[in-house]
Amino acid sequence: MKLNQLEMLLHLADTGSVQGVAERMHRTQAAVSMGLKHLEEDAGFELFDRSGYRLTLTARGRQFLRQAREVIRQQQRLQSLAQQLQTGAEPQLRIAYDYTCAPSALFPAMREVQTQYPATELLLSGDSQLRVLRKISNGEAELALSPWLPIFRQHGDFETIRVRPFELLVVCAPELLAGLDRHQLQRHDLLELPMLIPQNQDVGIDLDSIIRMPSKQRIRVNDSITQRELLLAGMGWGIIPGDLVGDALQRKALQRIDIPGFINNVNLEVHLVRSAERIAGPAEELIWRSFAASV
């Protein structure tokens, strides 16, 4: 029984197909099929139900899968520990942030790392559509600042710390509401106006299921920064994180649209996120503790 065969089993459970496993592991489908067959032979009982179009796990296969996940998790932690023992402080610490979250919240802790671990290179990168969570689960970043909902745990074994609330605002350029009573706006007043909305998120959030969104015309963009620029240009109205438009609201380049009951009750927060499957290095742990102490 080999670790790469257990990894194939985990990927099969996640993707639902041999092709999906092959793509994730950069193997041929034939190699994946053979690896899964050998795993089943080593187990000594049927792991898979082959009666349907796709391979699915049997009841005993699902029980085996739970233990396989734990074995892989322990292997990853052991590998992480070995790397830390070899090198001491991390040579590089990768920190990702979603564009909807102001990265300035990270700066004080990053300055502490510069002081205590000057040899550790800090790599800070922004991304859109919650791809930072995918980076954490894929081992492409150690820490991420991201909007957070409990449902995101289905996409990885995450450990999180609450940083602050995450506010969504409905806004538009003032000229877009010319001729309308801004104090008596109703949802139907927005039906004839274009709506600017981010595309569906990388972790599978369907925005239509979170917020009520009337409008005959929609412009979908792939990040909130572009959405903000279109809002400032008067191209439509939209629902956008307050962090991104606070300055524009202050100088009255944008205005809030307050319609009672327009947005469903969504309790979003900004969290610092890391993988629970890795052992943190000292620089990462320093940043983590600085946020944990402020909770």
C-alpha positions in Angstrom: 0.0 0.0 0.0 1.7 3.2 -1.2 1.1 6.9 -0.2 0.5 7.9 -3.8 -2.2 5.3 -4.1 -3.9 6.8 -1.0 -3.6 10.2 -2.6 -5.3 8.8 -5.7 -8.2 7.6 -3.4 -8.5 11.1 -1.8 -8.5 12.8 -5.2 -11.1 10.4 -6.5 -13.4 11.2 -3.6 -12.9 14.9 -4.3 -13.2 15.0 -8.1 -15.5 12.0 -8.7 -13.6 10.7 -11.7 -10.4 9.0 -12.7 -9.9 11.8 -15.2 -10.0 14.3 -12.4 -7.4 12.4 -10.4 -5.2 12.1 -13.5 -5.3 15.9 -14.0 -4.6 16.7 -10.4 -1.7 14.3 -10.1 -0.3 14.8 -13.6 -0.6 11.1 -14.4 -2.3 9.2 -17.2 -5.8 7.8 -16.6 -4.3 4.3 -17.1 -1.8 4.8 -14.4 -4.4 6.1 -12.0 -6.7 3.1 -12.7 -3.9 0.7 -12.1 -2.9 2.4 -8.9 -6.5 2.3 -7.6 -6.7 -1.4 -8.6 -3.5 -2.3 -6.7 -4.8 -0.3 -3.6 -8.0 -2.3 -3.6 -6.0 -5.6 -4.0 -3.8 -4.6 -1.0 -6.9 -3.7 1.1 -8.3 -7.1 0.5 -11.9 -6.0 0.0 -14.0 -3.9 -2.5 -13.3 -0.2 -2.2 -15.2 0.8 -5.3 -18.7 0.3 -6.7 -18.3 -0.2 -10.4 -21.9 -0.7 -11.3 -22.5 2.9 -12.4 -20.9 5.1 -15.0 -18.4 6.5 -12.4 -16.4 4.8 -9.7 -18.0 5.4 -6.3 -16.9 4.2 -2.9 -18.5 1.3 -1.1 -19.5 1.6 2.5 -16.3 0.0 3.6 -14.5 2.2 1.0 -15.8 5.3 2.7 -14.6 4.0 6.1 -11.2 3.3 4.6 -11.1 6.8 3.0 -11.5 8.5 6.4 -8.4 6.7 7.7 -6.5 7.3 4.5 -7.1 11.1 4.9 -5.6 10.9 8.4 -2.5 9.0 7.1 -1.9 11.6 4.4 -2.4 14.4 6.9 0.1 12.9 9.2 2.6 12.4 6.3 2.2 16.1 5.3 2.8 17.2 8.9 5.9 15.0 9.2 7.2 16.3 6.0 6.6 19.9 7.1 8.3 19.2 10.5 11.4 17.7 8.6 11.7 20.8 6.5 11.5 23.0 9.6 14.2 21.0 11.4 16.5 21.2 8.4 16.2 24.9 7.8 15.1 26.6 11.1 13.1 29.7 10.2 11.4 29.6 6.8 13.5 30.9 3.9 10.3 32.3 2.4 6.8 32.9 3.8 4.0 33.2 1.3 1.1 35.4 2.3 -2.0 35.8 0.1 -4.9 38.2 0.5 -8.2 38.5 -1.3 -8.5 41.8 -3.1 -11.7 42.5 -1.1 -9.7 42.6 2.1 -7.3 45.5 2.9 -3.8 43.9 3.3 -2.8 46.7 5.7 -4.1 44.5 8.5 -1.1 42.2 7.9 1.6 44.9 8.0 2.2 45.2 11.8 2.8 41.4 12.1 4.9 41.4 8.9 7.1 44.1 10.5 7.7 41.8 13.5 8.8 39.1 11.2 11.3 41.4 9.5 12.7 42.3 12.9 12.9 38.7 14.4 13.5 36.7 11.3 15.3 39.0 8.8 16.5 36.1 6.6 12.9 35.1 5.9 11.7 36.6 2.6 8.0 37.7 2.8 6.1 37.2 -0.4 2.7 39.1 -0.4 0.3 38.5 -3.3 -3.3 39.5 -4.0 -5.9 37.4 -5.8 -9.6 37.6 -6.6 -12.7 35.3 -6.4 -11.5 33.7 -3.1 -8.7 31.9 -5.0 -6.5 32.5 -1.9 -8.3 29.6 -0.1 -7.4 27.3 -3.0 -3.8 28.4 -2.6 -3.9 27.4 1.0 -5.4 24.0 0.3 -3.0 23.4 -2.6 0.1 24.4 -0.5 0.8 27.5 -2.7 0.6 29.9 0.3 1.1 29.5 4.1 -1.3 32.3 5.2 -4.3 34.0 3.6 -6.5 37.0 4.5 -9.9 36.2 3.1 -13.7 36.7 3.5 -14.9 33.7 5.5 -18.0 31.6 5.8 -18.1 28.2 7.7 -19.1 26.4 4.5 -15.6 27.1 3.1 -14.3 24.3 5.3 -15.6 21.8 2.8 -12.8 23.0 0.5 -9.9 22.2 2.8 -8.8 21.4 6.3 -8.5 25.1 7.4 -7.6 26.7 10.7 -8.8 30.3 11.0 -8.7 33.4 13.2 -11.4 36.1 13.0 -9.8 39.4 12.1 -12.9 41.7 11.7 -16.4 42.0 10.2 -16.8 42.1 6.5 -19.4 44.6 5.3 -21.1 44.5 1.9 -22.6 47.8 0.6 -25.0 48.5 -2.2 -23.6 51.6 -4.1 -23.7 53.5 -7.4 -22.6 56.8 -8.9 -25.0 59.6 -7.9 -25.8 60.5 -11.5 -27.2 57.0 -12.0 -30.1 57.8 -9.7 -31.0 61.2 -11.4 -34.7 61.7 -11.3 -35.3 59.2 -8.6 -36.2 60.0 -4.9 -33.1 58.7 -3.2 -34.8 58.5 0.1 -37.7 56.3 -1.2 -35.9 53.8 -3.4 -37.4 50.4 -3.9 -36.0 47.2 -5.4 -38.0 47.8 -8.6 -36.3 51.1 -9.2 -33.1 49.1 -9.9 -34.7 46.8 -12.5 -33.9 49.1 -15.4 -30.3 49.9 -14.3 -27.3 47.7 -15.1 -25.9 45.6 -12.3 -22.2 45.1 -11.8 -21.4 41.8 -10.2 -18.3 39.6 -9.6 -18.2 36.3 -11.4 -18.9 33.2 -9.2 -16.1 32.5 -6.7 -13.4 30.0 -7.1 -14.7 28.0 -4.1 -18.1 27.6 -5.6 -20.2 30.4 -4.1 -23.3 31.2 -6.0 -23.9 34.9 -5.3 -27.5 34.7 -6.5 -28.2 32.4 -3.6 -26.8 34.8 -1.1 -28.2 38.1 -2.2 -31.4 39.1 -4.1 -30.3 40.7 -7.3 -32.9 42.3 -9.6 -31.8 43.8 -12.9 -32.4 43.1 -16.5 -28.9 44.0 -17.4 -25.8 42.5 -15.8 -22.1 43.1 -16.3 -20.0 40.3 -14.7 -16.4 41.1 -13.9 -13.7 38.8 -12.6 -12.6 40.9 -9.6 -13.9 43.5 -7.2 -11.3 46.1 -8.2 -12.7 46.2 -11.8 -16.2 46.3 -10.3 -15.2 49.4 -8.3 -13.8 51.2 -11.4 -17.0 50.5 -13.3 -19.1 51.8 -10.4 -17.0 55.0 -10.4 -17.6 55.3 -14.1 -21.4 55.2 -13.6 -21.7 51.9 -15.5 -24.2 50.5 -13.1 -24.9 49.7 -9.4 -23.4 46.9 -7.4 -22.9 45.1 -4.1 -19.2 45.5 -3.1 -17.1 45.3 0.1 -17.0 48.5 2.1 -13.2 48.4 2.3 -13.0 49.1 -1.4 -15.3 52.1 -1.6 -14.9 53.9 1.7 -12.9 56.7 0.2 -15.2 57.1 -2.8 -18.2 57.4 -0.4 -16.4 60.0 1.6 -15.8 62.2 -1.4 -19.3 61.5 -2.7 -18.1 59.8 -5.9 -20.3 56.9 -4.9 -23.4 56.8 -2.7 -25.0 54.0 -0.8 -28.4 52.6 -1.8 -30.3 51.7 1.3 -33.4 49.5 0.6 -34.8 47.6 3.6 -34.7 43.9 3.1 -32.7 44.1 -0.1 -29.8 41.9 1.0 -30.4 38.7 2.8 -28.9 38.4 6.2 -25.2 37.4 5.5 -22.8 37.4 8.5 -19.5 37.6 6.7 -16.1 38.1 8.4 -12.5 38.5 7.4 -10.4 35.7 8.7 -6.7 34.8 8.7 -6.5 31.3 7.2 -3.9 28.5 7.2 -3.8 24.8 6.6 -4.3 22.5 9.6 -2.3 19.8 7.8 1.1 21.5 8.1 3.4 22.4 10.9 3.9 26.1 10.9 7.4 27.6 10.9 8.5 30.2 13.4 7.9 33.2 11.1 4.4 32.0 10.2 3.6 31.2 13.9 4.7 34.7 14.9 2.1 36.3 12.5 -0.5 33.8 13.7 0.1 34.5 17.4 -0.1 38.2 16.8 -3.6 37.9 15.4 -4.7 35.3 18.0 -3.6 37.7 20.8 -5.9 40.4 19.4 -9.1 38.3 19.3 
